[in-house]
């Protein structure tokens, strides 16, 4: 693979990593079955605990590092999220 392609791919992946948490919460929000399961979890646990644990699992699953905090998510399920590098 050429160096130019690698640099471009890394750039695109970096952009995706910044918004992956918001996108996963949007996926939950838009999927009826996932949303019902999420609401059951929130009912049994505190919402902050559920959301924090989901965020940590995203970070672990993709082997990401913390970036800055984003206080303007598109998902209505979260107030803010960690952008990842």
C-alpha positions in Angstrom: 0.0 0.0 0.0 1.4 3.4 -0.9 2.3 5.9 1.8 -0.2 8.4 0.4 -3.1 5.9 0.8 -2.0 5.0 4.3 -1.9 8.7 5.3 -5.3 9.2 3.8 -6.9 6.2 5.4 -5.4 7.2 8.8 -6.9 10.7 8.4 -10.4 9.3 7.6 -10.2 6.8 10.5 -9.0 9.6 12.8 -12.1 11.6 11.9 -14.4 8.6 12.5 -12.8 8.0 15.9 -13.7 11.5 17.0 -17.4 10.9 16.6 -17.7 7.1 17.1 -19.3 7.4 20.6 -22.0 9.8 19.3 -22.7 7.6 16.3 -23.1 4.5 18.5 -25.6 6.3 20.7 -27.4 7.5 17.5 -27.6 3.9 16.4 -29.2 2.9 19.8 -31.6 5.9 19.5 -32.7 5.0 16.0 -33.1 1.2 16.5 -36.3 0.2 18.3 -35.0 -3.0 19.8 -31.7 -1.5 20.9 -33.5 1.5 22.4 -35.9 -0.7 24.4 -32.9 -2.7 25.8 -31.1 0.6 26.6 -34.1 1.9 28.4 -34.3 -1.3 30.5 -30.6 -0.9 31.4 -31.2 2.7 32.4 -34.1 1.7 34.5 -32.0 -0.7 36.5 -28.8 1.3 36.6 -28.2 5.1 36.7 -28.1 6.7 33.2 -24.7 8.1 33.8 -23.3 4.7 34.7 -24.8 3.1 31.6 -23.5 5.8 29.3 -20.1 5.9 30.9 -19.7 2.1 30.7 -20.8 2.1 27.0 -18.2 4.8 26.3 -15.5 2.8 28.1 -16.4 -0.3 26.1 -16.2 1.6 22.8 -12.7 2.8 23.8 -11.6 -0.7 24.7 -13.2 -2.4 21.7 -11.4 -0.2 19.2 -8.2 0.4 21.3 -8.6 4.1 21.3 -7.1 6.9 23.3 -8.9 9.8 24.9 -9.1 13.1 23.0 -11.1 16.2 23.9 -14.6 16.3 25.3 -17.4 17.1 22.9 -20.4 18.9 24.5 -22.5 19.0 21.4 -23.6 15.4 20.6 -26.2 14.7 17.9 -27.7 11.9 20.0 -30.2 13.0 22.6 -29.2 10.1 24.9 -26.0 11.8 26.0 -25.1 15.3 27.1 -21.5 15.0 26.0 -19.0 12.4 24.9 -15.3 11.7 24.7 -13.7 12.1 21.3 -11.1 9.4 20.7 -7.8 9.4 18.9 
